[in-house]
């Protein structure tokens, strides 16, 4: 039986999460993409804490569903990370393909000063 698109993404996510984990020095940059918005968090998996978060909702822009809005979210979370003294992260694409809005978040975070 063929998996649905979301079930296939969840399987990819499980494969990815087995291999990566965030620490206090190098947190996990987790991305969630909905139809209208994109959400990004910096997560310390050892302490089970969210260190910083950003989304298109928090930026209150009209560009919520396109790549420009995703780019701004990446830059915003990078600024928040640098204020906490975090320079390197582990990028967790959550099973999404590295394309479109996910790539724009990564480009914005790199442009903002994060290394991964």
SVG drawing of the C-alpha trace seen along z (x, -y; Angstrom):
<svg xmlns="http://www.w3.org/2000/svg" viewBox="-2 -43 31 45">
<polyline fill="none" stroke="black" stroke-width="0.4" points="0.0,0.0 1.3,-3.4 2.0,-5.9 0.4,-9.3 2.6,-12.3 2.4,-13.1 3.2,-9.6 6.2,-9.5 7.4,-12.8 7.1,-11.4 9.2,-8.3 11.9,-10.6 11.7,-12.7 12.3,-9.6 15.3,-8.6 16.7,-12.1 16.0,-12.4 17.9,-9.2 21.1,-10.8 20.9,-14.4 20.4,-15.9 20.8,-19.4 22.9,-20.5 23.3,-23.8 26.4,-24.7 25.0,-23.5 21.2,-23.4 18.8,-21.9 17.2,-24.3 13.8,-22.6 11.5,-23.8 7.8,-23.2 5.9,-24.2 2.2,-24.5 0.2,-25.7 0.1,-29.3 3.0,-29.8 6.5,-28.5 7.8,-28.0 11.4,-27.7 12.8,-26.8 16.2,-26.4 16.0,-23.3 18.4,-22.0 17.5,-18.3 19.5,-17.5 17.7,-20.0 14.5,-19.7 14.2,-23.5 13.4,-25.8 16.1,-28.5 14.6,-30.8 11.7,-30.6 10.3,-32.6 7.5,-32.3 5.8,-34.2 3.0,-34.9 5.4,-36.5 6.8,-38.8 3.3,-39.9 4.1,-40.3 1.8,-39.9 4.4,-37.7 3.5,-34.6 3.2,-32.0 6.2,-32.7 9.9,-32.3 10.6,-35.9 8.7,-35.4 10.6,-32.2 13.9,-34.0 12.9,-36.7 12.1,-34.0 15.5,-32.5 17.2,-35.9 15.1,-36.6 15.9,-33.3 19.6,-33.8 19.5,-37.2 17.9,-35.7 20.5,-32.9 23.4,-35.3 22.0,-37.3 22.1,-34.0 25.7,-33.4 24.9,-30.6 26.8,-30.5 26.6,-26.9 23.4,-24.8 22.2,-21.5 19.6,-22.0 16.6,-19.7 14.4,-19.9 11.8,-17.6 11.5,-15.3 10.7,-18.1 12.7,-18.2 15.5,-20.9 13.7,-23.0 11.6,-26.1 10.6,-27.6 12.8,-25.2 15.8,-26.3 14.9,-29.9 14.9,-29.5 18.3,-28.0 19.6,-30.7 18.2,-33.4 19.8,-31.7 23.1,-31.5 22.9,-35.1 22.1,-36.1 25.3,-34.5 24.5,-30.9 26.8,-28.1 25.6,-24.6"/>
</svg>
